[in-house]
Amino acid sequence: MTNKKTYFASDFHLGVPTFELSLSREKLICKWLDTIKQDAEEIYLVGDIFDFWYEYKYTIPKGQTRLLGKIAEITDSGIPVHFFVGNHDLWMDDYFIKELNVQIHHQPITKIINNKTFYIGHGDGLGPGDKGYKLLKKIFTSKINKWLFTRLHPNLAFYIAKKSSKRSRINTGDSDEKFLGEENEWLFLYCREYLKTNKVDYFIFGHRHLPLQLNVDDKATYINLGEWINYNTYAVFDGNTTELKTFK
């Protein structure tokens, strides 16, 4: 039995709402990473770490150098870091794989950790409804549309992206702060449906922005990781149980 722990966090949304606030949040996140690296077996960053990310062949967005350096430091020390793309950082390619030695996941994964089954993903596009976003995601991830976007000069492409980002929930303050009830929480409904044909102990999602820990049935638990604008929440698995915590 090891005393090492597995950590999960999501929705840092670095880059908004202002440079100063994003930088302050980034420094706090790096302090959190410094704290958990002491006993971390693995670290899962479950999407929307950046409010926007796009990789050209030779160009990436400016900023967030403290976080990138901290991740490199952690992986260099031998601790695996998993990075899930979210709806704001869909366009990950191989930069993080080559430069930071992280594992990139474009889809949810199932992982067995100490005999517990985890289903981990950002959460966007899952569950019933939200047909508009599901269509938009197909458009954004289309190979031909990515090729066309890459033909734009980075200055123009990133300007368009930042303009679009100003309408995001995080940037406008329109965050998901109310629990809608189990019958209306679409990720909870997804978990309930998924359990009909699969065995899972813990569902770990981001995207929803509201920290949640709910029993799906007598064995499975749904955890939403919240976000780091208002809550600074994360989950930790100690080898027996998974708990939602707040970093202060």
Secondary structure, DSSP 4 states (H G I P E B T S, - for coil): ----EEEEE----BT-S-HHHHHHHHHHHHHHHHHHTTTEEEEEE-S-SBS--B--SS---S--HHHHHHHHHHHHTT--EEEE--SSS-B--SHHHHHH-PEEESS-EEEEETTEEEEEE--TT-SS--HHHHHHHHHHH-HHHHHHHHTS-HHHHHHHHHHHHTTSHHHHT----S---TTT-HHHHHHHHHTTT---SEEEE-SS-S-EEEESSSS-EEEE---TTTT-EEEEE-SS-EEEEE--
